[in-house]
């Protein structure tokens, strides 16, 4: 049964590197940008030095001023060498505050050259009070550059330097994952005590996570001027700026593009499309923890924050939730996907055995309440229970964990003979639900996974508090376990229904990245690996395949669960049945696949905008006999798990194997390049047209 719930909106080891081949077009882009930087620097040097005598008279006595030159941020590539982020060179105007400076006169001079007003220029100056060097204008034209240089004598402290602008060439591709950069502000300047106020810093995503690697080192352009404070020429750099390190990710740009397009198309064509406001999908390597794709819908283009188009998309950004990464934030009910962890835990503690069977009449009475499943399944054993996601079987599994005795279709059961309800609640109930939740925690559920992204949120466990009108309240498994160990009890106000709901995924909320780590752990035999996006770090201004990495990420085993092989095999076999047996809940989508997958569907009732909807969830891995990837999909408001989440997971697995030239005929193989059609896809076009 899908019960109504409260309103809920949806240290690094390294090893020796291995070489990778650089795609030719990345080399072309790199060469063009390098030439652009070189050309701008030479042009600026020509205007400031070679033509200095034309623009101004050389003073007899000079002083020296150093103008900071911002370093180019490190470039970011995907696992195949596709370029995801780089710095585009440009000219920028900076003001170094000097004695006897007439700001108003300077504003009057500059304003007409930049199609603005003196008042606006004064605002720019005043907004950065307290800083010795401030930024006035970015990405100026050659004509504006010439005007400044020709009138340099009338603009004391104003200098043009070669700067750069962050560019994300694929727009909203992995937008929330890459993140974006922004200026240092009065609100965040304390976080950057050794930075200049004119530096840009990573604000979100990988740009923020690896700020220390990407930033580089500021250089200084040495300017000679007369004692009155008028800068007259550049005499070079001391020191020259140093670019940031190059990062290569585990992310597969081709798979990411396919995943974003497939999710957009699936939502648009779904009967639930009008009510779906968010979604997420994660594809992970089950042997390394490397994230191959991470989709968060709706999409976001980081360029909006760097190229001045933020205002155009302001309403979309404020109302759509696109700034949130739904793959790592905003946990929601996972539904039946948690049954696998609870199944293994119940076997461990003897609440069921591999031979356990029930006769499912579709109804279970717990106390005074009646709860139904999805139909009378009749005689049901452990493998069938997983394959059909039998609610009744797992209701009884949960009740057995808490030693609630005698529930049937017509009788509500109760505590063991001779035990009071209150004593049962504080002992057997507390023990049973704590063991279930801790079993889920062992797989990484309800915990931070350690993904190398800022802002990750962890899942939550709940019980319904009988003293608070049965609203859900957080339940802390660690606190309960400590109390049970110390005193033999844990005082709480839950109900036996909590056992049934916990067993079926209605008493906890998890994120898609937690679910991906969980299913990968089942797939690889019980090793819980830390998910990660960084593959390796290369020296500044180098490209994957053309330089030896400085560091290479190695898999981190957070925990070896040491699962009983029999129990693990039963869980895996049940997941195989989900996708491959005629009655499996995902068989309609997976039975004709050229590979065998294993998975688990999930459906949980949630509230969206005041209405009860279903959270469509699926976790799975493939191939079944030799797992390579694990997938987790969560789309709130998109119906049952089999209706929306499962078809997307199938597409992701198909695309992965087509790209790796497995299972599919040669005429369906794909390259590792980001599709040339990406910028005409709805996943790119629709966000770009948003306002």
C-alpha positions as CSV (number, residue, x, y, z in Angstrom):
1,X,0.0,0.0,0.0
2,X,1.1,3.5,-0.7
3,X,0.4,5.4,2.5
4,X,-0.1,9.2,2.6
5,X,2.8,11.1,3.9
6,X,3.6,14.6,5.1
7,X,4.1,17.3,2.5
8,X,7.6,16.8,1.2
9,X,9.1,18.5,-1.9
10,X,10.9,16.8,-3.7
11,X,41.1,12.0,1.9
12,X,42.3,11.0,-1.5
13,X,44.6,8.0,-2.5
14,X,46.4,8.2,-5.8
15,X,48.4,5.9,-8.1
16,X,50.5,5.9,-11.2
17,X,48.7,7.3,-14.2
18,X,47.7,5.7,-17.5
19,X,47.8,7.5,-20.8
20,X,44.7,8.5,-22.7
21,X,44.4,9.6,-26.3
22,X,43.3,13.2,-26.9
23,X,40.7,13.8,-29.5
24,X,41.9,16.0,-32.4
25,X,39.2,18.7,-32.1
26,X,40.2,19.4,-28.4
27,X,43.7,20.1,-29.6
28,X,42.4,22.6,-32.1
29,X,40.3,24.4,-29.4
30,X,43.4,24.4,-27.1
31,X,45.6,25.9,-29.8
32,X,43.0,28.6,-30.7
33,X,42.7,29.7,-27.1
34,X,46.4,29.7,-26.6
35,X,46.9,31.8,-29.7
36,X,44.2,34.2,-28.5
37,X,45.9,34.7,-25.1
38,X,49.2,35.2,-26.9
39,X,47.7,37.7,-29.4
40,X,46.0,39.7,-26.7
41,X,49.2,39.9,-24.6
42,X,51.2,41.0,-27.6
43,X,48.6,43.6,-28.7
44,X,48.5,45.0,-25.2
45,X,52.3,45.2,-25.1
46,X,52.4,47.0,-28.4
47,X,49.9,49.6,-27.3
48,X,51.5,50.1,-23.9
49,X,55.2,49.9,-24.8
50,X,55.8,50.2,-28.5
51,X,53.4,53.1,-28.9
52,X,53.9,54.6,-25.5
53,X,55.8,57.6,-26.8
54,X,52.9,58.4,-29.1
55,X,50.3,58.2,-26.4
56,X,52.1,60.1,-23.7
57,X,55.3,61.9,-22.8
58,X,57.8,60.0,-20.7
59,X,58.4,61.6,-17.3
60,X,61.9,62.2,-16.1
61,X,61.3,60.5,-12.8
62,X,59.2,57.3,-12.6
63,X,57.6,55.2,-10.0
64,X,56.6,51.5,-10.2
65,X,53.2,50.1,-9.8
66,X,52.2,46.4,-10.0
67,X,48.9,45.6,-11.6
68,X,47.5,42.1,-10.7
69,X,46.9,39.8,-13.7
70,X,44.4,37.0,-13.0
71,X,45.5,33.5,-13.8
72,X,43.5,31.3,-16.2
73,X,41.5,28.6,-14.3
74,X,42.4,25.1,-15.1
75,X,40.5,23.3,-17.9
76,X,38.1,20.5,-17.2
77,X,37.8,17.4,-19.4
78,X,35.6,14.3,-19.3
79,X,37.0,10.8,-19.2
80,X,37.4,10.6,-23.0
81,X,39.1,14.0,-23.5
82,X,35.9,16.0,-24.3
83,X,36.4,19.6,-23.2
84,X,33.8,20.7,-20.5
85,X,35.2,24.0,-19.2
86,X,38.0,26.4,-20.2
87,X,39.0,30.1,-19.9
88,X,38.5,32.4,-22.9
89,X,41.0,35.3,-23.0
90,X,39.7,38.9,-23.0
91,X,40.7,42.4,-22.1
92,X,39.5,43.8,-18.7
93,X,39.8,47.3,-17.2
94,X,41.0,47.6,-13.6
95,X,41.5,50.6,-11.4
96,X,44.3,50.9,-9.0
97,X,43.5,53.5,-6.4
98,X,46.1,56.3,-6.3
99,X,46.7,59.6,-4.5
100,X,44.6,62.6,-5.5
101,X,42.4,60.5,-7.8
102,X,39.3,62.3,-9.1
103,X,36.8,59.5,-9.4
104,X,34.1,61.7,-10.8
105,X,36.2,63.0,-13.6
106,X,37.4,59.5,-14.4
107,X,33.8,58.3,-14.5
108,X,32.8,61.1,-16.8
109,X,35.6,60.2,-19.2
110,X,35.0,56.4,-19.2
111,X,31.2,56.3,-19.3
112,X,30.6,57.2,-23.0
113,X,33.2,54.7,-24.2
114,X,31.3,51.9,-22.5
115,X,27.7,53.0,-23.3
116,X,26.9,53.7,-19.7
117,X,26.5,56.7,-17.4
118,X,29.0,58.3,-15.1
119,X,26.7,57.4,-12.2
120,X,27.0,53.7,-13.1
121,X,30.8,53.9,-13.2
122,X,30.8,55.6,-9.8
123,X,28.6,52.8,-8.5
124,X,31.1,50.3,-9.7
125,X,33.9,52.2,-7.9
126,X,31.9,52.6,-4.7
127,X,30.8,49.0,-4.5
128,X,34.4,47.9,-4.1
129,X,35.4,50.5,-1.5
130,X,38.3,49.3,0.6
131,X,40.0,47.4,-2.1
132,X,43.2,48.8,-3.6
133,X,42.5,47.4,-7.1
134,X,39.0,47.1,-8.5
135,X,37.4,45.7,-11.6
136,X,35.5,48.1,-13.8
137,X,34.8,46.5,-17.2
138,X,35.2,43.0,-18.6
139,X,35.6,41.8,-22.1
140,X,36.2,45.2,-23.7
141,X,36.5,45.7,-27.5
142,X,39.8,46.6,-29.3
143,X,38.3,50.1,-29.9
144,X,37.7,50.6,-26.2
145,X,41.2,49.3,-25.5
146,X,42.7,51.9,-27.9
147,X,40.7,54.7,-26.3
148,X,41.9,53.9,-22.9
149,X,45.5,53.7,-24.0
150,X,45.4,56.9,-26.0
151,X,43.9,58.8,-23.1
152,X,46.0,57.0,-20.4
153,X,47.5,60.3,-19.1
154,X,44.0,61.4,-18.1
155,X,43.2,58.2,-16.4
156,X,45.6,57.7,-13.5
157,X,45.4,54.2,-12.1
158,X,43.3,52.8,-15.0
159,X,44.9,49.8,-16.7
160,X,44.0,47.2,-19.2
161,X,45.1,43.6,-18.5
162,X,44.7,40.3,-20.2
163,X,41.9,38.6,-18.3
164,X,39.8,35.6,-19.0
165,X,36.2,34.5,-18.9
166,X,35.0,31.0,-17.9
167,X,33.3,29.2,-20.8
168,X,31.3,25.9,-20.7
169,X,31.2,24.9,-24.4
170,X,28.4,22.5,-24.0
171,X,26.0,24.8,-22.2
172,X,23.8,23.0,-19.7
173,X,25.6,19.6,-20.1
174,X,26.3,18.5,-16.5
175,X,25.6,22.1,-15.4
176,X,25.0,21.4,-11.7
177,X,28.0,19.0,-11.6
178,X,30.5,21.4,-13.1
179,X,29.1,24.4,-11.2
180,X,30.0,28.0,-12.0
181,X,32.4,30.8,-11.0
182,X,31.6,34.2,-9.7
183,X,33.2,37.3,-8.1
184,X,34.4,37.5,-4.5
185,X,31.7,39.5,-2.6
186,X,31.6,41.1,0.9
187,X,29.5,38.0,1.9
188,X,32.1,35.4,1.0
189,X,35.4,37.3,1.1
190,X,36.3,35.8,4.5
191,X,36.5,32.4,2.9
192,X,39.3,33.7,0.6
193,X,41.7,35.5,2.9
194,X,44.7,35.2,0.4
195,X,42.7,36.2,-2.7
196,X,42.5,39.5,-4.4
197,X,39.1,41.1,-4.6
198,X,39.1,40.9,-8.4
199,X,39.6,37.1,-8.6
200,X,36.8,34.8,-9.6
201,X,36.1,31.8,-7.5
202,X,34.2,28.6,-7.8
203,X,30.7,29.0,-6.3
204,X,29.1,25.7,-6.9
205,X,29.8,22.2,-8.2
206,X,33.3,21.0,-9.1
207,X,34.3,24.6,-9.7
208,X,33.9,25.1,-5.9
209,X,35.0,21.6,-4.8
210,X,38.4,21.9,-6.6
211,X,38.9,25.7,-6.3
212,X,42.4,25.2,-4.9
213,X,43.4,23.1,-7.9
214,X,41.7,25.2,-10.6
215,X,42.5,28.7,-9.4
216,X,46.2,29.1,-10.3
217,X,48.4,31.9,-9.1
218,X,48.0,35.6,-9.7
219,X,50.8,37.4,-11.6
220,X,51.7,41.1,-11.7
221,X,52.2,43.4,-14.6
222,X,54.8,45.9,-13.7
223,X,53.9,49.5,-14.7
224,X,56.2,52.5,-14.7
225,X,54.8,56.0,-14.2
226,X,55.8,59.4,-13.1
227,X,55.6,60.5,-9.5
228,X,52.3,62.2,-10.0
229,X,50.8,58.8,-10.3
230,X,50.2,58.5,-14.0
231,X,51.1,55.0,-15.3
232,X,53.0,55.2,-18.6
233,X,54.1,51.8,-19.7
234,X,54.4,48.2,-18.9
235,X,57.8,46.7,-18.3
236,X,56.7,43.0,-18.1
237,X,55.5,40.6,-15.4
238,X,56.9,39.9,-12.0
239,X,55.9,37.2,-11.5
240,X,53.9,35.9,-14.5
241,X,50.5,34.4,-13.7
242,X,50.3,30.6,-13.4
243,X,47.3,28.8,-14.8
244,X,45.4,26.3,-12.6
245,X,45.7,22.6,-12.9
246,X,43.9,20.6,-15.5
247,X,41.2,18.2,-14.3
248,X,40.0,15.1,-16.0
249,X,36.7,13.6,-14.7
250,X,35.2,10.1,-14.6
251,X,32.2,11.7,-16.2
252,X,31.3,10.4,-19.6
253,X,30.2,13.4,-21.7
254,X,28.5,11.3,-24.3
255,X,26.5,9.3,-21.8
256,X,25.7,12.5,-19.9
257,X,24.3,14.1,-23.0
258,X,22.3,11.1,-23.9
259,X,21.0,10.8,-20.3
260,X,19.9,14.5,-20.2
261,X,18.2,14.2,-23.6
262,X,16.5,10.9,-22.7
263,X,15.1,12.3,-19.4
264,X,13.8,15.4,-21.1
265,X,12.1,13.4,-23.9
266,X,10.7,10.9,-21.4
267,X,9.2,13.6,-19.2
268,X,7.8,15.5,-22.2
269,X,6.1,12.4,-23.7
270,X,4.9,11.0,-20.4
271,X,1.3,11.2,-19.2
272,X,2.8,12.7,-16.0
273,X,4.9,15.3,-17.8
274,X,2.8,18.3,-16.7
275,X,3.3,17.5,-13.0
276,X,7.0,16.5,-13.1
277,X,9.1,19.4,-11.8
278,X,12.3,17.5,-11.0
279,X,14.3,14.3,-11.6
280,X,17.7,12.8,-11.2
281,X,19.7,9.9,-12.5
282,X,23.1,8.5,-11.6
283,X,25.3,6.0,-13.5
284,X,28.3,4.7,-11.6
285,X,31.1,2.2,-12.2
286,X,30.5,-0.6,-9.7
287,X,34.2,-1.4,-9.4
288,X,35.7,2.1,-8.9
289,X,32.9,4.3,-7.7
290,X,33.5,6.6,-10.6
291,X,30.4,8.6,-11.6
292,X,29.8,8.2,-15.4
293,X,26.7,10.4,-15.5
294,X,24.8,12.6,-13.1
295,X,21.6,14.2,-14.3
296,X,19.6,16.7,-12.4
297,X,16.5,18.0,-14.0
298,X,15.6,20.9,-14.6
299,X,18.9,21.8,-16.3
300,X,21.2,24.8,-15.7
301,X,23.8,26.4,-18.0
302,X,26.8,27.7,-16.0
303,X,27.5,30.2,-18.8
304,X,24.6,32.3,-17.6
305,X,26.6,33.2,-14.5
306,X,29.8,34.2,-16.5
307,X,28.6,35.8,-19.7
308,X,26.1,38.3,-18.3
309,X,22.9,36.4,-19.4
310,X,21.8,35.6,-15.8
311,X,19.2,38.3,-15.8
312,X,17.5,36.8,-18.9
313,X,17.0,33.5,-17.1
314,X,16.5,34.9,-13.6
315,X,12.8,33.9,-13.3
316,X,13.6,30.4,-14.5
317,X,16.4,30.0,-12.0
318,X,14.3,31.4,-9.1
319,X,11.3,29.2,-9.7
320,X,12.4,26.0,-11.4
321,X,14.8,24.6,-8.8
322,X,17.5,24.3,-11.5
323,X,20.2,25.6,-9.1
324,X,19.7,22.5,-6.9
325,X,21.5,19.2,-7.8
326,X,18.7,16.7,-7.2
327,X,21.1,13.8,-7.5
328,X,22.8,14.7,-4.2
329,X,20.2,17.0,-2.5
330,X,16.6,16.8,-1.5
331,X,16.1,13.2,-0.3
332,X,12.8,11.5,-1.0
333,X,11.0,8.3,-0.2
334,X,12.7,5.4,-2.1
335,X,9.8,3.0,-2.0
336,X,10.5,-0.7,-2.5
337,X,14.1,-0.2,-3.7
338,X,15.2,-0.6,0.0
339,X,13.6,-4.0,0.2
340,X,16.9,-5.6,-0.8
341,X,18.8,-4.2,2.2
342,X,16.0,-5.2,4.5
343,X,15.8,-8.6,3.0
344,X,19.5,-9.2,3.7
345,X,19.2,-7.8,7.2
346,X,16.2,-10.0,8.0
347,X,18.1,-13.1,6.8
348,X,21.0,-12.1,9.0
349,X,18.9,-11.8,12.1
350,X,16.7,-14.8,11.4
351,X,13.5,-12.8,10.9
352,X,13.1,-14.9,7.6
353,X,15.0,-17.8,6.1
354,X,15.7,-18.6,2.4
355,X,12.8,-21.0,2.6
356,X,10.2,-18.5,4.0
357,X,6.9,-18.4,2.2
358,X,3.6,-16.7,2.9
359,X,0.2,-16.9,1.3
360,X,-0.6,-13.4,0.2
361,X,-4.3,-12.5,0.2
362,X,-3.4,-8.8,-0.4
363,X,-4.4,-7.7,3.1
364,X,-2.5,-7.4,6.4
365,X,-4.0,-6.2,9.6
366,X,-1.6,-4.4,12.0
367,X,-3.1,-3.4,15.3
368,X,-6.4,-1.9,14.3
369,X,-5.4,-0.9,10.8
370,X,-5.7,-2.7,7.5
371,X,-3.1,-2.4,4.8
372,X,-3.1,-3.8,1.3
373,X,-0.6,-4.5,-1.4
374,X,-0.9,-4.6,-5.2
375,X,-3.0,-7.8,-5.4
376,X,-3.3,-11.2,-4.0
377,X,-0.2,-13.0,-5.0
378,X,-0.9,-16.3,-3.3
379,X,1.9,-18.6,-2.3
380,X,5.0,-16.3,-2.3
381,X,8.7,-17.2,-1.5
382,X,11.7,-15.0,-1.2
383,X,12.6,-14.7,-4.9
384,X,9.1,-14.1,-6.0
385,X,8.6,-11.5,-3.3
386,X,11.5,-9.5,-4.7
387,X,10.6,-10.0,-8.3
388,X,7.0,-8.8,-7.9
389,X,7.8,-6.4,-5.0
390,X,5.3,-8.1,-2.8
391,X,4.1,-5.7,-0.1
392,X,2.5,-8.3,2.1
393,X,5.7,-10.4,2.3
394,X,7.8,-7.4,3.3
395,X,5.1,-6.1,5.8
396,X,5.6,-9.4,7.6
397,X,9.4,-9.2,7.2
398,X,9.3,-5.9,9.1
399,X,6.9,-7.1,11.7
400,X,9.1,-10.2,12.3
401,X,12.1,-7.9,12.8
402,X,10.3,-6.2,15.6
403,X,8.7,-9.4,17.0
404,X,5.1,-8.3,16.4
405,X,3.3,-11.6,16.6
406,X,0.2,-12.9,14.9
407,X,-0.7,-10.3,12.2
408,X,-2.8,-11.9,9.4
409,X,-5.4,-10.6,7.0
410,X,-8.0,-10.5,9.8
411,X,-6.1,-10.3,13.1
412,X,-3.9,-7.4,14.1
413,X,-1.3,-9.3,16.2
414,X,0.5,-8.0,19.2
415,X,3.6,-8.2,21.4
416,X,5.0,-11.6,22.5
417,X,2.8,-13.3,25.2
418,X,3.2,-11.7,28.6
419,X,4.9,-8.5,27.4
420,X,3.2,-5.1,27.7
421,X,2.9,-2.9,24.7
422,X,5.0,-0.2,26.2
423,X,7.8,-2.6,27.1
424,X,7.7,-4.1,23.6
425,X,7.8,-0.7,22.0
426,X,11.0,0.3,24.0
427,X,12.7,-3.1,23.5
428,X,11.7,-5.4,20.6
429,X,10.3,-2.7,18.4
430,X,13.3,-0.4,19.0
431,X,15.7,-3.3,18.3
432,X,13.9,-4.4,15.1
433,X,13.6,-1.0,13.5
434,X,17.1,0.0,14.6
435,X,18.5,-3.1,13.0
436,X,16.7,-2.5,9.7
437,X,17.8,1.2,9.5
438,X,21.4,0.2,10.5
439,X,21.3,-2.4,7.8
440,X,20.4,0.2,5.3
441,X,23.1,2.5,6.7
442,X,25.7,-0.2,6.1
443,X,25.0,0.2,2.3
444,X,25.5,3.9,2.6
445,X,21.8,4.8,2.8
446,X,20.9,7.7,5.1
447,X,24.6,8.7,5.1
448,X,26.8,11.2,3.2
449,X,28.4,9.2,0.4
450,X,31.4,11.5,0.3
451,X,30.9,12.4,-3.4
452,X,33.3,15.2,-4.3
453,X,30.7,17.9,-4.7
454,X,29.7,20.6,-2.2
455,X,26.3,20.6,-0.6
456,X,25.5,16.9,-0.4
457,X,22.6,16.1,1.9
458,X,22.1,12.8,3.6
459,X,18.9,10.8,3.9
460,X,16.6,10.6,7.0
461,X,14.9,7.8,8.9
462,X,11.5,8.3,10.5
463,X,8.9,6.7,12.8
464,X,5.3,7.9,13.3
465,X,5.0,9.5,16.8
466,X,1.8,8.4,18.5
467,X,2.0,11.4,20.9
468,X,2.1,13.9,18.0
469,X,-0.9,12.7,16.0
470,X,1.2,10.1,14.2
471,X,3.3,12.6,12.2
472,X,6.7,11.4,11.1
473,X,9.6,12.4,13.3
474,X,13.3,11.7,12.6
475,X,14.7,8.5,14.1
476,X,18.4,8.3,15.0
477,X,19.6,4.6,14.6
478,X,22.9,5.3,16.3
479,X,21.3,6.9,19.3
480,X,18.9,4.1,19.6
481,X,21.6,1.4,19.3
482,X,23.7,3.1,22.0
483,X,20.7,3.2,24.3
484,X,19.7,-0.4,23.7
485,X,23.3,-1.5,24.3
486,X,23.6,0.4,27.5
487,X,20.2,0.1,29.1
488,X,18.4,-2.7,27.0
489,X,15.8,-0.3,25.8
490,X,15.1,2.9,23.8
491,X,12.1,5.0,24.8
492,X,10.1,6.0,21.8
493,X,6.5,6.5,20.7
494,X,6.4,4.7,17.4
495,X,3.9,2.1,16.3
496,X,4.1,-1.5,14.8
497,X,3.1,0.0,11.5
498,X,6.5,1.7,11.4
499,X,8.1,-1.7,11.0
500,X,6.0,-2.5,7.9
501,X,6.6,0.9,6.4
502,X,10.4,0.8,7.1
503,X,10.5,-2.6,5.4
504,X,8.8,-1.2,2.3
505,X,10.6,2.1,1.9
506,X,8.0,4.5,3.4
507,X,9.8,5.3,6.6
508,X,13.0,6.8,5.1
509,X,14.2,9.3,2.5
510,X,17.3,8.9,0.4
511,X,19.1,10.7,-2.4
512,X,19.8,9.2,-5.8
513,X,23.5,9.2,-5.2
514,X,22.9,7.1,-2.0
515,X,20.8,4.7,-4.0
516,X,23.5,4.4,-6.7
517,X,26.1,3.6,-4.1
518,X,23.8,1.1,-2.5
519,X,23.0,-0.9,-5.7
520,X,26.6,-0.8,-6.8
521,X,27.5,-2.4,-3.4
522,X,25.1,-5.2,-4.1
523,X,26.5,-5.6,-7.6
524,X,30.1,-5.8,-6.7
525,X,29.7,-8.3,-3.9
526,X,29.5,-6.0,-0.9
527,X,32.2,-3.4,-1.2
528,X,30.8,0.1,-0.5
529,X,32.9,2.4,-2.7
530,X,33.0,6.2,-2.3
531,X,31.4,7.8,-5.4
532,X,33.7,10.3,-7.1
533,X,33.9,12.6,-10.2
534,X,37.6,13.4,-10.3
535,X,39.7,11.0,-12.3
536,X,43.1,12.6,-12.3
537,X,44.9,16.0,-12.1
538,X,47.3,17.1,-14.8
539,X,49.8,20.0,-14.8
540,X,48.6,23.5,-15.9
541,X,47.9,24.1,-19.6
542,X,48.2,20.4,-20.5
543,X,45.7,18.0,-22.0
544,X,44.7,14.4,-21.2
545,X,47.0,12.0,-23.1
546,X,49.7,14.6,-23.6
547,X,51.0,14.9,-20.1
548,X,51.7,12.7,-17.1
549,X,49.0,13.3,-14.4
550,X,50.1,14.7,-11.1
551,X,47.6,12.6,-9.3
552,X,45.3,9.7,-10.2
553,X,42.3,8.8,-8.1
554,X,42.1,5.3,-6.7
555,X,38.9,3.6,-5.5
556,X,38.1,4.1,-1.8
557,X,36.4,1.2,-0.1
558,X,34.4,2.8,2.7
559,X,33.2,-0.5,4.1
560,X,33.4,-4.2,3.3
561,X,30.0,-5.5,4.3
562,X,31.1,-9.2,4.4
563,X,27.6,-10.2,3.4
564,X,26.8,-13.9,3.7
565,X,27.2,-15.2,0.1
566,X,24.0,-17.1,0.2
567,X,22.0,-14.0,1.3
568,X,23.7,-11.8,-1.3
569,X,23.1,-14.3,-4.1
570,X,19.4,-14.5,-3.2
571,X,19.1,-10.7,-3.3
572,X,20.9,-10.6,-6.7
573,X,18.8,-13.5,-8.0
574,X,15.6,-11.7,-6.9
575,X,16.8,-8.6,-8.7
576,X,17.4,-10.6,-11.9
577,X,13.8,-11.8,-11.6
578,X,12.6,-8.2,-11.5
579,X,14.0,-7.6,-15.0
580,X,13.8,-11.1,-16.6
581,X,10.9,-13.1,-15.3
582,X,7.5,-12.6,-16.9
583,X,6.0,-11.4,-13.6
584,X,9.0,-9.1,-12.7
585,X,8.0,-5.5,-12.2
586,X,10.6,-4.2,-14.8
587,X,10.4,-7.2,-17.2
588,X,8.2,-5.4,-19.6
589,X,11.1,-3.0,-20.3
590,X,14.1,-5.3,-19.9
591,X,13.1,-8.7,-21.1
592,X,14.1,-8.0,-24.7
593,X,17.4,-6.4,-23.9
594,X,20.5,-8.0,-25.5
595,X,22.1,-8.1,-22.0
596,X,20.7,-9.3,-18.7
597,X,20.1,-6.6,-16.1
598,X,19.2,-6.9,-12.4
599,X,17.1,-4.3,-10.6
600,X,14.4,-3.2,-8.2
601,X,11.5,-0.9,-8.8
602,X,10.2,1.6,-6.2
603,X,7.0,3.5,-5.9
604,X,6.3,5.8,-2.9
605,X,3.5,8.3,-2.3
606,X,4.7,11.9,-1.9
607,X,3.1,15.3,-1.8
608,X,3.9,17.8,-4.5
609,X,2.2,21.2,-4.5
610,X,-0.4,19.9,-2.1
611,X,-1.3,16.9,-4.2
612,X,-0.6,13.2,-3.6
613,X,1.7,11.8,-6.3
614,X,4.0,8.9,-6.8
615,X,7.8,8.9,-6.7
616,X,9.0,6.8,-9.6
617,X,12.2,5.1,-8.6
618,X,14.5,2.3,-10.0
619,X,17.9,0.9,-9.1
620,X,19.7,-1.7,-11.2
621,X,23.0,-2.9,-12.6
622,X,24.2,-4.7,-15.7
623,X,25.3,-7.1,-17.0
624,X,23.9,-9.5,-14.3
625,X,26.8,-12.0,-14.5
626,X,29.6,-9.5,-14.8
627,X,28.4,-6.2,-13.5
628,X,30.0,-3.0,-14.9
629,X,27.6,-0.2,-14.1
630,X,24.9,0.6,-11.6
631,X,22.0,3.0,-12.3
632,X,19.7,4.9,-9.9
633,X,16.7,6.9,-11.2
634,X,14.3,9.0,-9.2
635,X,11.5,11.1,-10.9
636,X,9.0,12.5,-8.4
637,X,5.4,12.8,-9.8
638,X,6.1,10.3,-12.6
639,X,3.9,7.4,-11.6
640,X,5.0,3.9,-10.6
641,X,8.7,3.0,-10.8
642,X,8.0,0.8,-13.9
643,X,6.3,3.6,-15.7
644,X,9.0,6.2,-16.0
645,X,12.2,5.4,-14.0
646,X,12.6,1.9,-15.5
647,X,12.5,3.1,-19.2
648,X,15.1,5.8,-18.5
649,X,17.3,3.2,-16.8
650,X,17.1,0.9,-19.8
651,X,18.1,3.8,-22.1
652,X,21.1,4.6,-20.0
653,X,22.3,1.0,-19.9
654,X,21.7,0.7,-23.7
655,X,23.7,3.8,-24.4
656,X,26.6,2.7,-22.2
657,X,26.9,-0.7,-23.9
658,X,26.6,0.9,-27.4
659,X,29.4,3.2,-26.5
660,X,31.5,0.4,-25.3
661,X,30.7,-1.8,-28.3
662,X,29.1,-4.6,-26.3
663,X,25.9,-6.6,-26.9
664,X,24.6,-4.4,-29.7
665,X,25.2,-4.8,-33.5
666,X,28.0,-2.7,-35.0
667,X,25.6,-0.4,-36.8
668,X,24.4,0.8,-33.4
669,X,27.8,1.4,-31.8
670,X,28.5,5.0,-30.6
671,X,31.6,7.1,-30.3
672,X,32.8,8.7,-27.1
673,X,32.4,12.2,-28.5
674,X,29.6,14.4,-27.3
675,X,27.0,14.2,-30.0
676,X,27.2,17.0,-32.7
677,X,23.4,17.2,-32.3
678,X,23.6,18.1,-28.6
679,X,22.9,21.8,-29.2
680,X,19.8,21.1,-31.2
681,X,18.4,18.7,-28.6
682,X,15.5,19.7,-26.4
683,X,17.7,19.2,-23.3
684,X,19.9,22.1,-24.6
685,X,17.4,24.3,-26.4
686,X,14.6,24.4,-23.9
687,X,16.7,25.7,-20.9
688,X,18.5,28.2,-23.2
689,X,15.1,29.6,-24.2
690,X,13.8,29.9,-20.7
691,X,13.2,33.2,-19.1
